[in-house]
Amino acid sequence: MSKTLKSFYFGLFFLFFFLALASPTKAEVATPKITKFSATAESFSLAGAATPHNNILIYLDGNYVGYYVGRMAATGKTEQSFDFLFNLKNKLSDGRHILIVVGQDPTSLVLSAPSEEIKFLINEVPAPTLIKPESGSIIGQNNQIISGLTKSGTRVLLYLNNVLLNKTEILKHDSGTANFFFKNNLSLGQHELYVVAEDANQKISQPSRSVNFKVELPRPAPTMFPSVVNMNTTAVRPFIVGLAKNDSLVKVYIDKKYSGEFLVKNHQSGTANFAYRPATALSRGSHQVQAVALDRRGKASINSNLIDFQVKAATIAQGAAEARQQAVANIKEAQAWEKSESGAAVISGSTGQVENQSAGEPEAEKQQLTSLETIIDLLGTSSASAKAAQGLVNEGRQNQGKLKLSVVVFILFLVGVVGWLLWVNRELIKERRAQAEAEEKKVDAPDKEPDKLL
């Protein structure tokens, strides 16, 4: 009996071993590849490449949604791959989705490995953009401003160290993008924060980038004083003066616009004074200035006190401008005068000479013209100057009176100079005669002495 059982077991083992050797080996199925994809709230479509004759199974969010029947290779031809295309018209839920495809051998039903995941969004609220603070930054305890951008029509939720700390109201802006900011009293130390957006239907976005930063004791803000104008600057580029802590980088803002920055010159007291002059001239009128101080690591203070000041044009510039305006106002273009009906004196526009004079013209005016021409000839002035001088005579009786007085003074001056020259010459002649007489006396003196001895 035992021999019979042994023979039975041996035959059964041999049968299974034979069947295992005779059974065909399962062939490995290549993984399909997605090359194109698009999706809307109502449908999605995809295209890709796969091994010939393999079926393509489509899975959306882990659920089977359809398949594509593989194309057989043509008789006598071998194809490495074929292209497939799949469309599904079905309303997709809002939010994130994941799509994959799998190849299947139609004979053995063996499946390939899943393709790479295609992740896409349907009507999801976009994540906010966090602008401030920057990752790795150090901020003062009194300067904890968190700001960024979000889609219009959403509110922003602030998470600090993975705990909801604050949130805004629904933010809207015509551009489609609204800005947000939080100002919280955070404790000293290291922190991590991120923000998410939520729309009116309570749809939540993905978190923004996570930011790590450190909160330290506040840095003192600069102290600003009224602007100064002195001999080293001008009214349109006044000195912006103030005080700041040593080792500070001071950034200056004029009319809420960045103007410039500089490193203060340290002082032994620990507080440095500074004087900043704008690089470009400021416009005339009212201005405001503020400053912010940063340490070597970039930790910024709060804004300094606000200073209002006025920019006025310099006194010299104003005087020059007024003189220029007055000069322009007094200059008149030369006009070609014609003979008037009243018989008044007429000046030619081309020569500047008197062309006609009425019989009743006073002799004094003729003498003035003659005297003026004589003085101009003596001084050697050009004809152009003569024309200008003669033109002045005819501008009015008052100007002629002033000119007559000037001529009289000048003639008296010339007479005085000539008289002085004559007097000097006379004195020189007298001096020379006296010297000559003295020399003659010296020559005659030796001839008279022998007579006295006799």
Secondary structure, DSSP 8 states (H G I E B T S, - for coil): -HHHHHHHHHHHHHHHHHHHHHS---------EEEEEEE-SSEEEEEEEE-TT-EEEEEETTEEEEEE------TT---S-EEEEEEEE----SEEEEEEEEEE-TTT--B------EEEEES-----EEEES-TT-EEETT--EEEEEEETTEEEEEEETTEEEEE---B--TTSEEEEEEE----SEEEEEEEEEEETT--B------EEEEEES-----EE---B--TTSBTTB-BEEEEEETT-EEEEEETTEEEEEEE----TTSEEEEEE--SS---SEEEEEEEEEE-TT--B------EEEEE---HHHHHHHHHHHHHHHH----------TT---EE-TTT-SEEE--TT--HHHHHHHHHHHHHHHHHT--HHHHHHHHHHHTT-HHHHHHHHHHHHHHHHHHHHHHHHHHHHHHHHHHHHHHHHHHHHHHHHHHHHHHHHH-
